Amino acid sequence: MIDRLPPRTLLLAVLAGWSFVVALAVATGLGGRYTLHDDDPSLAPPLPELSLAASAQRLGGLSDYAEAAARPLFSPDRRPAAVVIADSEGGDAPLNVTLTSVVLTGDLSLALLRDNDSGRTLRAKLGESLEGHPGWRLTELQPRFAVLEGPTGRMNAELRVFDGSGGEAPTQVSPPAQSQAAPRAPTGAIVAGARGNGGQPETAAAEQTPEQQAEAIRQRIEARRAQLREQAARRQQRQEE
């Protein structure tokens, strides 16, 4: 009959029998008499003894390390580095700048100043330090002037307006050369000119000289500047109101 059972059934039967035997052994007290040995101090290794006696100082006096100070370990040439003491009087020098531009927008108030000594353009926002001069701070900014405060006190810088002096002379413009042979006018035009001007042909108006052209340009520039000054004055008056 056992030979007729499939191998899987036989395997399950063997596992079930083995489990039953183990459960029976545990129920009868298998492993229940296991206990620990009593503590035996002789089996523990002895602790090392610690001596708290004061020891002599290993570091010597400062004179013992004079050679290390004279020849620094981390210096390439093993020589002490030279110490440069900054001149503290330079911070009290007066500021020599000229206000060249003012930028006033909704969220930006910026002044551009020219350093008269170096020629560089310096920037400063309202309430911040001047670029390159941390001791000077822009405290007030208006369309035509700025106020800076620094070590030497309060400085008012007015906006520089071009007054016509300085700069480069205008480029000289030479008049066009006249052709050697004037074009021959039609006979009818000459007769009409002679009849209309008492027998003499009418001549063309002379062209302007370079000096006259430069003067005309200067007048237009002055008129534009006057217009800008008038607009700025009206704008400032509206702000004060």
C-alpha positions as CSV (number, residue, x, y, z in Angstrom):
1,M,0.0,0.0,0.0
2,I,2.9,2.3,0.8
3,D,4.4,1.6,-2.6
4,R,1.2,3.0,-4.2
5,L,1.5,6.4,-2.5
6,P,3.0,9.2,-4.5
7,P,6.5,10.5,-3.4
8,R,5.0,13.9,-2.4
9,T,2.6,12.2,0.1
10,L,5.4,10.2,1.6
11,L,7.6,13.3,2.1
12,L,4.7,15.1,3.8
13,A,4.1,12.1,6.1
14,V,7.8,12.0,7.1
15,L,7.8,15.7,8.0
16,A,4.6,15.4,10.0
17,G,6.1,12.5,12.0
18,W,9.3,14.3,12.7
19,S,7.4,17.4,13.9
20,F,5.3,15.2,16.2
21,V,8.5,13.7,17.8
22,V,10.1,17.1,18.3
23,A,6.9,18.5,19.9
24,L,6.7,15.5,22.2
25,A,10.3,16.0,23.3
26,V,9.7,19.6,24.1
27,A,6.6,18.8,26.1
28,T,8.5,16.3,28.2
29,G,11.2,19.0,29.2
30,L,13.8,18.9,26.5
31,G,16.2,21.8,27.1
32,G,14.4,23.0,30.3
33,R,17.3,22.2,32.6
34,Y,19.7,24.6,31.0
35,T,21.4,27.0,33.5
36,L,24.3,29.5,33.6
37,H,27.5,29.0,35.5
38,D,28.0,30.9,38.7
39,D,30.2,34.1,38.6
40,D,33.9,33.3,39.1
41,P,36.0,36.5,39.7
42,S,39.2,34.5,39.1
43,L,38.3,34.2,35.5
44,A,38.2,38.0,34.8
45,P,41.5,39.7,33.7
46,P,43.0,42.1,36.3
47,L,42.5,45.8,35.7
48,P,45.6,48.0,35.0
49,E,46.8,50.2,37.8
50,L,46.5,54.0,37.2
51,S,49.1,56.3,38.8
52,L,48.0,59.9,39.4
53,A,51.3,61.2,40.4
54,A,52.3,64.6,38.9
55,S,54.6,64.3,36.0
56,A,57.4,66.7,35.1
57,Q,56.5,69.3,32.3
58,R,57.8,68.2,29.0
59,L,57.8,71.7,27.3
60,G,60.8,73.9,27.9
61,G,61.0,77.6,28.1
62,L,60.5,80.1,25.3
63,S,64.3,80.5,24.9
64,D,64.5,76.8,23.9
65,Y,62.5,77.5,20.7
66,A,64.3,80.7,19.5
67,E,65.7,78.9,16.5
68,A,62.1,77.8,15.4
69,A,61.0,81.5,15.7
70,A,64.0,82.7,13.7
71,R,63.5,80.1,11.0
72,P,59.7,79.5,10.4
73,L,58.9,76.0,9.3
74,F,56.2,77.0,6.7
75,S,58.2,79.8,5.1
76,P,59.8,79.0,1.7
77,D,63.1,80.8,2.6
78,R,62.8,79.9,6.4
79,R,62.9,83.6,7.3
80,P,60.2,85.6,9.1
81,A,57.8,87.5,6.9
82,A,58.0,91.3,6.9
83,V,55.1,93.0,8.6
84,V,53.6,96.0,6.8
85,I,51.8,98.5,9.0
86,A,49.1,100.4,7.0
87,D,49.1,104.1,7.3
88,S,46.0,105.1,9.3
89,E,46.2,108.8,8.2
90,G,45.1,108.0,4.6
91,G,41.5,107.5,5.7
92,D,41.2,111.2,6.7
93,A,42.1,112.5,3.3
94,P,39.3,114.7,1.7
95,L,37.2,113.2,-1.0
96,N,37.9,114.6,-4.5
97,V,35.0,113.6,-6.7
98,T,32.6,115.2,-9.1
99,L,28.9,114.2,-9.5
100,T,28.4,113.2,-13.1
101,S,25.1,111.3,-13.2
102,V,22.0,110.7,-11.1
103,V,19.6,107.8,-11.5
104,L,16.3,108.1,-9.7
105,T,13.6,105.4,-10.3
106,G,10.9,103.8,-8.3
107,D,13.2,101.3,-6.5
108,L,16.7,102.6,-7.4
109,S,18.6,105.7,-6.3
110,L,22.1,105.7,-7.7
111,A,24.8,108.3,-8.1
112,L,27.8,108.2,-10.4
113,L,30.8,110.2,-9.4
114,R,34.1,110.7,-11.1
115,D,37.3,110.5,-9.0
116,N,39.3,113.5,-10.0
117,D,42.6,112.0,-8.9
118,S,42.3,108.6,-10.8
119,G,39.7,109.4,-13.4
120,R,37.6,106.3,-12.5
121,T,33.8,106.3,-12.3
122,L,32.5,105.4,-8.8
123,R,29.0,104.2,-8.0
124,A,27.0,104.6,-4.8
125,K,23.5,103.7,-3.9
126,L,21.5,105.7,-1.4
127,G,22.4,104.7,2.1
128,E,25.4,102.6,1.0
129,S,29.2,103.2,0.9
130,L,30.9,104.8,-2.1
131,E,32.7,102.3,-4.3
132,G,36.4,102.3,-3.4
133,H,35.9,104.6,-0.4
134,P,34.2,102.5,2.4
135,G,34.5,105.5,4.8
136,W,32.1,107.6,2.7
137,R,28.4,106.9,2.5
138,L,25.7,108.5,0.3
139,T,23.1,109.9,2.7
140,E,21.0,112.1,0.4
141,L,20.3,112.2,-3.4
142,Q,18.4,114.8,-5.4
143,P,18.2,115.3,-9.2
144,R,20.9,118.0,-9.1
145,F,23.1,117.2,-6.1
146,A,24.2,114.4,-3.7
147,V,25.3,114.5,-0.1
148,L,28.0,112.2,1.3
149,E,29.2,111.8,4.8
150,G,32.7,110.5,5.7
151,P,35.6,110.9,8.1
152,T,36.1,114.6,7.3
153,G,32.5,115.5,7.6
154,R,29.6,116.2,5.2
155,M,30.2,116.8,1.5
156,N,27.8,118.3,-1.0
157,A,28.4,117.3,-4.6
158,E,26.5,119.2,-7.3
159,L,25.7,117.7,-10.7
160,R,28.3,118.7,-13.3
161,V,26.6,120.6,-16.2
162,F,28.5,121.2,-19.4
163,D,29.1,125.0,-19.7
164,G,30.7,125.0,-23.2
165,S,34.3,125.1,-22.0
166,G,36.7,122.3,-22.5
167,G,36.3,119.4,-24.8
168,E,37.6,119.2,-28.4
169,A,37.2,121.6,-31.2
170,P,34.7,120.7,-33.9
171,T,36.0,119.0,-37.0
172,Q,36.8,121.4,-39.7
173,V,34.6,120.8,-42.8
174,S,36.1,122.1,-46.0
175,P,33.7,123.4,-48.6
176,P,33.3,121.4,-51.8
177,A,35.7,122.3,-54.5
178,Q,34.3,124.3,-57.4
179,S,34.5,122.7,-60.7
180,Q,36.9,124.4,-63.2
181,A,34.4,124.6,-65.9
182,A,30.9,125.7,-64.9
183,P,28.1,123.9,-66.8
184,R,26.7,126.0,-69.6
185,A,23.2,127.1,-68.9
186,P,20.6,126.9,-71.6
187,T,20.2,130.1,-73.7
188,G,16.6,130.5,-72.6
189,A,17.5,130.5,-68.9
190,I,20.3,133.1,-69.4
191,V,17.9,135.4,-71.3
192,A,15.3,135.0,-68.7
193,G,17.7,135.8,-65.9
194,A,19.0,138.8,-67.7
195,R,15.5,140.1,-68.3
196,G,14.4,139.5,-64.7
197,N,17.5,141.2,-63.1
198,G,18.2,144.2,-65.2
199,G,20.4,142.4,-67.7
200,Q,22.6,140.6,-65.0
201,P,22.2,136.9,-64.2
202,E,21.2,136.0,-60.6
203,T,24.0,134.3,-58.6
204,A,23.4,131.5,-56.1
205,A,23.7,132.2,-52.3
206,A,27.1,131.6,-50.8
207,E,27.5,128.4,-48.7
208,Q,28.2,128.7,-44.9
209,T,31.8,128.6,-43.7
210,P,32.9,126.0,-41.1
211,E,32.9,128.6,-38.4
212,Q,29.3,129.5,-39.2
213,Q,28.3,125.8,-39.1
214,A,30.0,125.3,-35.7
215,E,28.2,128.4,-34.3
216,A,24.9,127.0,-35.5
217,I,25.5,123.7,-33.8
218,R,26.6,125.4,-30.6
219,Q,23.4,127.5,-30.6
220,R,21.2,124.4,-31.0
221,I,23.1,122.7,-28.2
222,E,22.7,125.7,-25.9
223,A,18.9,125.8,-26.7
224,R,18.6,122.1,-25.9
225,R,20.4,122.6,-22.5
226,A,18.2,125.5,-21.6
227,Q,15.2,123.4,-22.3
228,L,16.5,120.5,-20.2
229,R,17.3,122.9,-17.3
230,E,13.8,124.4,-17.5
231,Q,12.2,120.9,-17.4
232,A,14.4,119.9,-14.4
233,A,13.4,123.0,-12.5
234,R,9.7,122.4,-13.2
235,R,10.1,118.8,-12.1
236,Q,11.8,119.8,-8.9
237,Q,9.2,122.4,-8.2
238,R,6.4,119.8,-8.5
239,Q,8.3,117.5,-6.1
240,E,8.6,120.3,-3.5
241,E,4.9,121.0,-3.8
